[in-house]
Amino acid sequence: MKKRTKIITPVATVITSLISATVAIAVISMVKKASTANDEFKTVLDGLVKVGTITRVQAVAIRSALIAAKDSAIAND
């Protein structure tokens, strides 16, 4: 029985480490994608402000509302 325990413990440690690394990679990927989407959205809003379609205040309000909605959705998951 002791021999089996000596084998299972290192295997469990390796599996836990692999799962942790996989989760970390997934989180980093999600953050990069969200950051890119935020940058693209900001670019669109900046373009609308530049041509006079919306004001800077409106652009900030839109962006703030979207960030709040996203944060709320994440909190409710």
C-alpha positions in Angstrom: 0.0 0.0 0.0 2.9 2.4 0.8 4.4 1.9 -2.7 1.1 2.9 -4.3 0.9 6.1 -2.2 4.5 7.0 -3.2 3.5 6.8 -6.9 0.1 8.5 -6.6 1.3 11.6 -4.8 3.8 12.8 -7.4 1.3 12.0 -10.2 -1.4 14.0 -8.5 1.1 16.9 -8.1 2.0 16.8 -11.8 -1.7 16.7 -12.8 -2.5 19.7 -10.5 0.4 21.7 -11.9 -0.7 21.0 -15.5 -4.3 22.0 -14.8 -3.1 25.2 -13.1 -0.9 26.0 -16.1 -3.7 25.4 -18.5 -6.1 27.7 -16.6 -3.4 30.4 -16.5 -2.9 30.2 -20.2 -6.6 30.4 -20.9 -7.0 33.4 -18.6 -4.1 35.2 -20.3 -5.6 34.5 -23.7 -9.0 35.9 -22.6 -7.4 39.0 -21.2 -5.5 39.7 -24.5 -8.7 39.2 -26.5 -10.7 41.5 -24.3 -8.0 44.1 -24.4 -7.9 44.0 -28.2 -11.7 44.3 -28.4 -11.6 47.3 -26.0 -8.9 49.0 -28.2 -10.9 48.4 -31.4 -14.1 49.8 -29.8 -12.2 52.8 -28.5 -10.9 53.4 -32.0 -14.4 53.3 -33.4 -15.7 55.8 -30.8 -12.7 58.1 -31.4 -13.5 58.1 -35.1 -17.1 59.0 -34.5 -15.9 61.9 -32.2 -13.5 63.0 -34.9 -16.1 63.3 -37.6 -18.6 65.0 -35.2 -21.2 62.2 -35.0 -20.9 62.1 -31.2 -19.2 64.2 -28.6 -16.3 63.1 -26.5 -18.6 63.1 -23.5 -21.0 60.8 -25.3 -18.1 58.5 -26.3 -16.9 58.3 -22.6 -20.5 57.6 -21.5 -20.9 54.8 -24.0 -17.6 53.2 -23.1 -18.3 53.4 -19.4 -21.8 51.8 -19.9 -20.3 48.9 -21.9 -17.6 48.3 -19.3 -20.1 48.3 -16.5 -22.3 45.9 -18.4 -19.4 43.6 -19.1 -18.4 43.7 -15.4 -21.9 43.0 -14.3 -22.1 40.0 -16.7 -18.8 38.6 -15.4 -20.0 39.0 -11.8 -23.2 37.1 -12.6 -21.4 34.2 -14.2 
